[in-house]
Amino acid sequence: MDKSRKGIILAGGIGSRLHPLTQVISKQLLPVFDKPMIYYPLSTLMLAGIKEIAIISTPRDLPKFKKLLRSGRQWGLKLTYLEQRKPNGIAEAFILAEKFIKNSPSCLILGDNIYYGNNLSKILKEVGNDTNNSTIFTYQVKDPKRFGILNLDKEGRAVKIIEKPKAPRSNLAITGLYFFPKDVSFRARKLKPSKRGELEISDLNQSYLNDKKLKVKILNRGFTWLDTGTFDSLLEASNFISLIQNRQNTIVACPEEIAFANKWINKADIKKVIKDMQSSYGEYLRDLIK
C-alpha cells in the first residue's frame, strides 16, 4: 500500500438520535461492549496500514478524544486533531483536512461505523494500493431509504448514487468507508451545498463516478457492517462484539494487537499500556505478549 495514504475519522455532529446519552459526550466516545466506539474505526484504518490519522470532531469533544487517544504514539500512530464547528456534511472533512492530506491519497471512515469479516485487512490494503481511483464499500440493507444507495445497470455496473431515495431501485447501501486519490480536497471545494445545506459525500462520490474513477467493493455475507447511530443499533453492536469475543476468545478492534502484529510497537510498549489496566481487555493483552 502507498505509505503516504492519510486516514481521517469523522467524529463530529451532535448525535441527536442518541439524546440524552449524547447531550454531554460525543457518540463516538460511548462504549460498544468493552471499548469506546472510536476504537473500531481507528482499528479499521490501522488494518489498512494507515499510520497518520486525523480525528475531526466538535470543539466540545476534541479535548476528550485527545485525553483518550493522546498522540497515538502508544500504537505507533501519529494523530492530528481538527475542529468541525458545525455538521456541514461528510464531504466537508476533506476541506477541513486539506493541509493534513497535502498531496496524499486518503481514506475517510465515519466514527460510528464498525466493520468485521475475514481477510478485512487484506481487502483494505488491496484497495489502498489503487491511488488513482476512489473506492466505496457497499452492503445490502433492508431499509435503503435511510442510506446513500448505489444504483446498478443490467450489467451490474455503477450508474448513479442517490442519497436516501424515496423509492429505492437498489438495496446496496454505501457504507461509511471511502478511499480517495490525492485530488479529493480540490473536488470537495467544488461541491455545492444540498437542500439540507450540507456538502454531501454522495455528490463527491458521484463526481468520481461521472469521471469513471469510482470503484465499488461489495461486502458479501461473510462481513458485518454496523452503523451505531441509534439506541437499537448501539445495543446490537455491543451484543455482536460480545458474542464474537466470547465465542472466539479474541478482541475485535484492539489497537495494541494490530500495532503489535504490524510491528509498529513491541512488548515493552504494550506493558506500558496495561500497567494499571485490571480489565479483561488488559488480561487479553497480557496473554498476547506472554
PLY file of the C-alpha trace (Angstrom):
ply
format ascii 1.0
element vertex 290
property float x
property float y
property float z
element edge 289
property int vertex1
property int vertex2
end_header
0.00 0.00 0.00
1.09 3.57 -0.63
2.60 4.51 2.73
1.64 8.14 2.27
-2.11 7.47 2.44
-3.65 9.53 5.24
-6.59 8.46 7.38
-9.50 10.58 8.62
-12.06 9.69 11.28
-15.10 11.96 11.22
-16.42 12.00 14.78
-18.38 15.24 14.84
-22.08 16.04 14.95
-24.40 16.32 17.94
-25.69 12.74 17.99
-29.31 13.89 18.29
-30.65 10.39 17.61
-28.95 9.27 20.83
-30.13 12.04 23.16
-29.98 12.18 26.16
-26.89 9.91 26.00
-25.02 12.35 23.78
-26.00 15.63 25.41
-22.71 15.80 27.31
-20.44 13.40 25.42
-19.67 12.51 21.82
-21.43 9.49 20.36
-18.04 8.14 19.32
-16.92 8.04 22.96
-19.83 5.85 24.05
-18.99 2.21 24.83
-19.54 -0.56 22.32
-19.25 -3.51 24.67
-15.74 -3.21 26.19
-14.17 -0.25 24.40
-15.01 3.26 23.16
-16.79 3.38 19.82
-13.92 5.26 18.15
-11.61 2.27 18.67
-13.48 0.45 15.90
-12.93 2.94 13.03
-9.42 3.61 14.33
-8.65 -0.11 14.13
-10.08 -0.32 10.61
-7.65 2.35 9.42
-4.81 0.54 11.20
-5.77 -2.71 9.45
-5.43 -0.78 6.19
-1.84 0.01 7.17
-2.51 3.71 7.77
-0.40 5.37 10.48
-1.16 9.09 10.05
-4.73 9.80 11.11
-6.75 12.96 11.69
-9.62 12.96 14.18
-12.29 15.53 13.27
-14.76 16.47 15.98
-16.50 19.37 17.72
-14.74 21.95 19.91
-16.61 20.46 22.89
-15.45 16.89 22.31
-11.93 17.23 20.89
-10.29 17.56 24.35
-11.91 14.25 25.37
-10.59 12.50 22.27
-7.12 13.91 22.94
-7.25 12.60 26.52
-8.33 9.15 25.37
-6.16 8.67 22.27
-3.27 11.06 23.05
-0.63 11.40 20.32
-1.18 7.84 19.10
2.46 7.03 19.74
1.45 4.18 22.07
0.14 2.40 18.94
2.84 3.57 16.55
0.50 6.20 15.11
0.65 9.93 14.53
-2.69 11.53 15.40
-3.84 15.02 14.41
-6.95 16.73 15.82
-9.14 19.05 13.76
-12.28 21.04 14.62
-15.61 20.88 12.80
-17.65 23.65 14.39
-20.91 22.72 12.65
-22.04 19.47 10.97
-21.84 20.80 7.41
-21.69 17.39 5.74
-19.26 14.48 5.47
-17.51 15.90 2.41
-16.50 18.99 4.41
-13.97 16.76 6.19
-11.72 16.96 3.13
-11.76 20.75 3.23
-11.01 20.82 6.97
-8.23 18.25 6.48
-6.77 19.76 3.31
-3.46 20.76 4.92
-3.27 17.41 6.69
-3.85 15.44 3.47
-1.50 17.67 1.44
-0.73 15.74 -1.76
-1.55 12.25 -0.49
-4.31 9.76 -1.16
-6.65 9.39 1.79
-9.20 7.20 3.50
-12.20 8.52 5.42
-14.21 6.46 7.88
-17.21 7.59 9.89
-16.70 7.38 13.62
-19.83 5.29 14.24
-19.15 2.57 11.65
-17.97 -0.93 12.58
-16.58 -3.46 10.07
-15.90 -7.11 10.80
-15.05 -10.01 8.49
-12.43 -12.46 7.27
-9.44 -11.01 5.41
-10.61 -7.45 6.11
-7.02 -6.21 6.40
-6.06 -7.85 3.09
-9.03 -6.27 1.30
-8.34 -2.82 2.73
-4.68 -2.96 1.72
-5.54 -4.11 -1.80
-7.96 -1.21 -2.19
-5.37 1.14 -0.70
-2.88 0.19 -3.40
-5.03 1.93 -6.03
-4.11 5.59 -5.66
-5.65 6.72 -8.96
-9.31 5.89 -8.26
-11.79 6.24 -5.41
-13.41 3.19 -3.83
-16.67 2.83 -1.93
-17.86 -0.15 0.09
-21.48 -1.29 -0.26
-23.64 -3.56 1.86
-27.13 -4.98 1.31
-29.70 -3.48 3.70
-33.41 -3.98 4.30
-34.18 -0.26 4.80
-32.46 1.52 1.86
-34.42 4.75 2.40
-32.10 5.53 5.33
-28.86 5.44 3.32
-26.99 6.65 0.30
-27.81 3.97 -2.28
-25.87 2.77 -5.31
-27.89 2.01 -8.44
-26.53 -0.54 -10.92
-27.34 -1.15 -14.57
-28.32 -4.53 -16.05
-24.65 -5.46 -16.38
-24.03 -4.72 -12.70
-22.10 -1.50 -13.32
-22.49 1.51 -11.04
-24.58 4.23 -12.70
-25.87 6.59 -10.02
-25.70 7.39 -6.30
-28.93 8.50 -4.61
-28.95 9.97 -1.10
-31.81 8.50 0.97
-34.09 7.70 -2.00
-37.86 7.82 -1.50
-38.35 4.98 -4.00
-35.12 2.89 -3.91
-34.19 0.91 -7.01
-31.44 -0.92 -5.13
-30.70 -2.10 -1.59
-26.94 -1.57 -1.87
-26.14 0.96 0.83
-22.90 2.91 0.64
-21.16 2.40 3.96
-19.10 4.96 5.82
-15.68 3.97 4.47
-14.18 5.77 1.47
-10.80 5.64 -0.28
-9.87 8.67 -2.39
-6.96 9.80 -4.59
-4.99 12.95 -3.84
-7.39 15.36 -5.59
-10.25 14.83 -3.11
-9.93 18.19 -1.32
-9.98 20.02 -4.66
-13.16 18.18 -5.64
-14.76 18.78 -2.24
-14.25 22.53 -2.61
-16.17 22.46 -5.90
-19.28 20.91 -4.32
-22.41 22.95 -3.74
-24.47 22.50 -0.55
-27.52 20.25 -0.89
-31.07 21.14 0.08
-30.06 20.14 3.62
-27.34 22.78 3.49
-24.58 20.17 3.61
-21.69 19.09 1.40
-22.83 15.58 0.57
-20.43 12.66 0.35
-22.81 11.19 -2.26
-22.16 14.17 -4.54
-18.42 13.74 -4.08
-18.61 10.04 -4.94
-20.87 10.83 -7.91
-18.21 13.18 -9.29
-15.74 10.28 -9.41
-18.39 8.02 -10.90
-19.07 10.58 -13.64
-15.35 10.59 -14.46
-15.21 6.76 -14.43
-12.84 6.84 -11.47
-15.11 5.17 -8.90
-14.66 1.52 -7.92
-17.16 -0.47 -5.89
-16.40 -3.14 -3.31
-19.45 -5.15 -2.27
-19.18 -6.55 1.25
-20.66 -10.03 1.00
-22.33 -12.29 3.55
-19.02 -13.01 5.23
-18.87 -9.44 6.51
-20.76 -7.45 9.09
-21.25 -3.70 8.84
-22.83 -1.85 11.73
-23.87 1.80 11.86
-24.25 2.58 15.56
-26.28 5.78 15.31
-29.45 4.68 17.13
-30.26 3.10 20.51
-31.13 -0.24 18.92
-28.09 -0.36 16.65
-25.81 0.62 19.55
-27.14 -2.28 21.62
-26.98 -4.61 18.61
-23.33 -3.72 18.06
-22.42 -4.34 21.71
-24.19 -7.71 21.67
-22.48 -8.67 18.41
-19.00 -7.77 19.69
-19.68 -9.59 22.98
-20.77 -12.73 21.13
-17.76 -12.77 18.78
-15.24 -12.11 21.53
-16.62 -14.65 23.99
-17.06 -17.36 21.36
-13.66 -16.89 19.75
-11.65 -15.76 22.78
-10.42 -12.72 20.88
-10.89 -8.96 20.94
-12.36 -7.11 17.98
-10.76 -3.74 17.22
-7.80 -3.94 19.58
-5.33 -1.20 18.52
-2.49 -2.67 20.60
-2.83 -6.09 18.96
-2.98 -4.64 15.44
0.01 -2.36 16.08
1.97 -5.29 17.55
1.15 -7.51 14.55
2.20 -4.67 12.21
5.46 -4.35 14.20
4.70 -0.69 14.95
5.16 -1.36 18.69
6.88 -4.03 20.79
6.15 -5.95 24.01
7.59 -3.16 26.16
5.14 -0.70 24.62
2.20 -2.96 25.45
3.44 -3.40 29.02
3.26 0.37 29.46
-0.35 0.41 28.25
-1.53 -2.39 30.56
0.39 -1.31 33.64
-2.72 -0.16 35.51
-5.35 -1.99 33.43
-7.26 -4.53 35.54
-9.94 -5.43 32.98
-10.45 -8.44 30.72
-9.06 -6.21 27.94
-5.84 -5.87 29.92
-5.70 -9.61 30.58
-6.04 -10.27 26.86
-3.04 -8.05 26.17
-1.03 -9.74 28.91
-1.70 -13.11 27.28
-0.78 -11.63 23.88
2.79 -10.83 24.91
3.50 -13.90 27.05
0 1
1 2
2 3
3 4
4 5
5 6
6 7
7 8
8 9
9 10
10 11
11 12
12 13
13 14
14 15
15 16
16 17
17 18
18 19
19 20
20 21
21 22
22 23
23 24
24 25
25 26
26 27
27 28
28 29
29 30
30 31
31 32
32 33
33 34
34 35
35 36
36 37
37 38
38 39
39 40
40 41
41 42
42 43
43 44
44 45
45 46
46 47
47 48
48 49
49 50
50 51
51 52
52 53
53 54
54 55
55 56
56 57
57 58
58 59
59 60
60 61
61 62
62 63
63 64
64 65
65 66
66 67
67 68
68 69
69 70
70 71
71 72
72 73
73 74
74 75
75 76
76 77
77 78
78 79
79 80
80 81
81 82
82 83
83 84
84 85
85 86
86 87
87 88
88 89
89 90
90 91
91 92
92 93
93 94
94 95
95 96
96 97
97 98
98 99
99 100
100 101
101 102
102 103
103 104
104 105
105 106
106 107
107 108
108 109
109 110
110 111
111 112
112 113
113 114
114 115
115 116
116 117
117 118
118 119
119 120
120 121
121 122
122 123
123 124
124 125
125 126
126 127
127 128
128 129
129 130
130 131
131 132
132 133
133 134
134 135
135 136
136 137
137 138
138 139
139 140
140 141
141 142
142 143
143 144
144 145
145 146
146 147
147 148
148 149
149 150
150 151
151 152
152 153
153 154
154 155
155 156
156 157
157 158
158 159
159 160
160 161
161 162
162 163
163 164
164 165
165 166
166 167
167 168
168 169
169 170
170 171
171 172
172 173
173 174
174 175
175 176
176 177
177 178
178 179
179 180
180 181
181 182
182 183
183 184
184 185
185 186
186 187
187 188
188 189
189 190
190 191
191 192
192 193
193 194
194 195
195 196
196 197
197 198
198 199
199 200
200 201
201 202
202 203
203 204
204 205
205 206
206 207
207 208
208 209
209 210
210 211
211 212
212 213
213 214
214 215
215 216
216 217
217 218
218 219
219 220
220 221
221 222
222 223
223 224
224 225
225 226
226 227
227 228
228 229
229 230
230 231
231 232
232 233
233 234
234 235
235 236
236 237
237 238
238 239
239 240
240 241
241 242
242 243
243 244
244 245
245 246
246 247
247 248
248 249
249 250
250 251
251 252
252 253
253 254
254 255
255 256
256 257
257 258
258 259
259 260
260 261
261 262
262 263
263 264
264 265
265 266
266 267
267 268
268 269
269 270
270 271
271 272
272 273
273 274
274 275
275 276
276 277
277 278
278 279
279 280
280 281
281 282
282 283
283 284
284 285
285 286
286 287
287 288
288 289
